[in-house]
Amino acid sequence: MTVVVSGIRPTGNLHLGNYFGALKSFIRMQEENQCFFFIADYHSLTTHPTPADLHGNVKNVLVEFLACGLDPEKATLYIQSDLPETAELYLLLNMNAYVGELERCTSFKEKIRQQPQNVNAGLLTYPTLMAADIIIHRAHKVPVGKDQEQHLEMTRTFANRFNRLYHVDYFPEPVAYTFEENLVKMPGLDGSLKMSKSENENSAIFLADPPEVIRKKVMRAVTDAGPTEMNQPKPQAIENLFTLMKTLSAPETFAHFSNLYDTCQIRYGDMKKQLSEDVILFTETFREKIRELHANNAYLKKVVALGAEKAHASAQKTIREVREIIGFKSF
């Protein structure tokens, strides 16, 4: 079975939300499926058209993919811009994508609200580029988050439309990859439901963050004045801290602070100090691997070359056959 992961955009380092939200499951997926993981540098230009250090950002994500456990020998790990076939299929899909359906896309409406000064064509046609990323490898299943479900539905629409217009049964209609276990959704330190760097970088704990930065971020996490009644329901910001502790700390540590909260004896400063050290301990292995990989440019070059070679083999076949179906011929 072919599985394509719509890659992570190189707009910064990976954080704990990325790891628990998807990467942990991707590591298992590569053992069971033919997987394509890519770094979406084309996509990043829709919101950051003039990046200060695009190459450096790509390198960071590549290093952190590898540090998390993605194996370039087992899966195809490549950089989106290293695959020109994606851009060609993106162009061809746009010929049969309608402006109205693209304008109705929820993420497009949200982005133009967030960046009214930069409503570009790439932002509008984001779903067709995402579709090209997926069906360039004729994928059957795609792991997506809730915010990408509409894009996957549009990918199915574009695949089905191509088949219908050209009277073929060529592209599969990919469906969402369902994980066996529930994914852990990591909340933000700012009291938000999702750990994300887009709204507030200090809300997210990055895998590469040094210990002193982790301590500073956790100690600044949003709290309140504390419970005033026994077994009082937790506000969202406090629930977030306990979710992080339940995921990253020892069970007895979580139980200890839960009991202190329920009995109105909680001291958030003590809880944050303990959580800081537990986060530092959990991320220590990642930090060490990240340091080693960043210094090994020869290995990174080998990984990128291998990924491009494997991705090309898949994509070139698709483009050759798509061109034949449409009617492009050489004289």
N, C-alpha and C positions, 0 to 999 in steps of 0.2 A: 504494500500500500504506500502511495506517495503522500507525504504530508509536507506542507509548506508553512513555515512560520513567517507571518508578516513582520519583518525585522524591526528592531529597535532603532529609533532615529538617533544619530550621533550629536545630540545637543547637550550632552553632559555625562557625568558618571552614572553608573547603575546604582540603585539604592535597594534597601531591604524589601521594599514593595515589589520591585522588579523580580527579585530573587524568589520570594515566596509566592508572588502572583503568577509566575510563569516559568522562570528558568529552572527551578527545581524539578518541575514536571518535564521540561524539555530534555533534561539529562536522561530521564527514564525513556522518553519517547525515542531517542536515538538508538536505543537498544532493540526497539520493537518495530520500527518503521524506516522507510527511506525518507530521511528528513533533509530539508533545505532551510538553513538559518542564514539570514543576511542582515547586513548593516545598511539601513535605509537612508543613505546620504542624499539621494534625490529628494526624498520626502521632506527632509529637514529644511530644504530651501523654500518650501511653501510658507514657513513661519519665520525662518532666519535666512533671508535671501543673500545677505552679505556677512557670512560667518567670519569671525576673527581668526579662527584656526580650525578649519574643517578637517584637515588631515590629522591634527592632534586629537580632535574629538573622535574621529573614526578609530584611531589607534587605541584610545581609552576604552571604547566599547569592545573592540576586538580582544584586547587584553583581558577585560573583565568577563567576557563570554568564556574565554579559555580558563580563566581562574575559577569560574563557577563549575566547570566540569564538562563543557561541550568538547567533544573529541573530533577533530578534523578528519581523522581516519574513518570514523563511523558515520559521520554526517557530512553534508556539504555546507561549509561555512564560508560565505563570500561577501564581497562588498557590492552593493547594488549597482554602482556606477561602473564596475568592472564587467558588467553584462550588457552590452549595447543592444542585444536582442530585446531586452525589457523595454527600452525606449522605443524601438520599432513597433513592438506589439501595442504599446501604449498609444502610439500615433494611430495605428489601424483601428483600435477599439474606439478611439475618440470620433472616428468617422461615422460610427453608428451609435454614439451616445447623444442623448438629447439634452439641450440646455435646461429645459424645464425640470427634468428628473434630477439633474445635478444640483440645481438651485434649491430643490426641496430637501436635499440631504441635511439631516439634523446637524452633523458636525460642521458643514459649511455655514449654516446659519449661526452656529455658536462661534466659529472662528471670525466671521465678519463682525460679530459683536465685540469680540476681544481685540481685533486688530483692524478697525475701520480704515486706517491709513494704508493698509496693504492688502486689498482684496484683489489678488492676482489670479491669472488663469490657472496656474498650477493648483491653487487652493480649490478652485471650482472643480477641476478634473482630478482631484485627489483619488476619488473612487475608481477611476479608470486606470490610474497608475497602480493602485493596490490590486486591482483585478489582473493587470498584466503581470505583477509579481507572482501571483498565485497560479494563473493558468499557463504561464510560460513553461511551467513544469507539469502541466496537466494534472494538477493536484486533485485528490479526492477528499481530503479532510484538512481543515485549517483550525488551529486553536486560536480563538479570539475572545477578547473581553467583551463585556456588555456594551462598551462604547464603540465597538467595531462590528456589532452584529448587523447593522444596516448596511455597512460596506460589503459584508460578505453576501448579503441578500442581493446587492447590486452586482456583485461579481457573478452570481448565478444568473442574473438577468442578462448580463453582457455575454456570458458563455452560451446561454440558451438562444439569444438573439443571433449570434454568429452562426450557430448550427442551423437555425431556421432560415436566415437570409441566404445562406449558401447551400442549403439542402444537404447537410452532412450531419453526422453524429460524431463530431470530432472532440469537442471539449467536454469533459465531465462537468457536472454542476456540483462544485465542492460544498460540503456541509461542515458544520462546526465539529471540531474534535472534542469529544466529551471525556474529561478525566475521570478516572475511577473514584478518586477521593475528592472531597471538597477542597478547593484552593484556599489558603489562608490569605485573607485580605488585610494587609498591613495598614493601620491608620496613621494619620499624621501627628506630629508633635504639637501642631497648632490647634488641635481639637477637631480637625476635619476628618471625614470618614476614610479618606484615601491618602496614603503617603505619596506625595507628588512634588517635583521640583518646579513645576510650571508656575504655580501661584506664589510659593514661598519656599526658597531653597533651604531655609533653616528648619522646615517641617520634615525634611527627609534625612535619613541617615544613610550615607553612601558607603558602599563596600570598601572604598579606598580611604575613608575618613581616618585620620590619625586619632589616637586615644584622646588627646586634649580637645580636639574638635567635637568628638562624640560626647565627652563630658559636658562641654559648654552647651551643646544643642539640647541634651536631655535635661540639664538643670534649668534651661529656659522654657521647657515644655509647659503648656497652659494647664493650670490647676485652678482650684477654687479655695474657699475658706475651710473646707472640710465638712464631713457629715455632722449633723446635729441630732440625728435620731438613729437608733439601732437598726441595722439592715436597711438603711436608706438606699433607694435606687441611685445609681451613679450617673452624673451628667456625662455627656459625650466625651469631653476632654479627659475626664478621669477614667472612663471606660477604655479610652484609647491606651492609657498608660498600663492598665491591667491586661489589655490584649497583648501589648508588646512584652510584658513580663511573663505572661502565660506561654508565649511562643519561644522566648529566648532564655528564660531563667529556669532554675531547677523547680520541680513541682512543689517542694517544701517551701521554697522562697515565695512562690506565688500564694500558697496557702497561708503563710505567715502574714503577709501584707493584706490579703483578703480578710482575714480575721480581724486585723487591726482596723480596717475600714468599717467592717460590720459592727464593731464595738466602739466606734467613735474615738479610737486611739491613734489613728493614722497620722504620721508626720511625713508629708510629701517630700521634704528634703531628704529624709533617710531613704525613702522609696526610690527617689531619683538617683541617689548615689549608688544604691545597689543595682538598679537597672543599668546605669552607665557602665559599671564594671562587667555586668553580664553581656551587654552588647559588645564591649571591647573584646571580651573573651571569645564570643561567637564569631566576630569578624576577623580575628587574628590570622587565621589560615588564609583568608582571602587577601588580606593586606600583604602577607609574605609572598604569595603567588603573584600578585599584581606587580610587586617590586621586581621579582625575578624576570617576569615576562617583559616588562617595560625595558629592561636592560638587554634583552636578547632579540635584537632587530633581525638577525639572520633567521631565527626560527619563525618570527612573525612573517617575514617575507616568504618563507617556504609555505606557511599555512595559507596565506592569501593566494599564492600561485596555485596551490593544489585546489583550493576552493573554486577559483576562477575556471580552472581546467574542467572540473567536474560539472560546474554550473553551465559552462559553454556546451558541453556534450549534450546536455538535456535541452537547453534553450535553442541551439542551432537546429536541431531536428524539428522542433515545434515551428520555428519561423520558416524553415524551408517548406514544410507541409502547409502552413497557413498561406504562404505566398502562392503556392500551387493551387490551393482551393479558391483563392480570390481571383487568380488569373494572371498574376505577374509571370512573364516569361522572358527569357533572354533571346536576343536575336543572334 
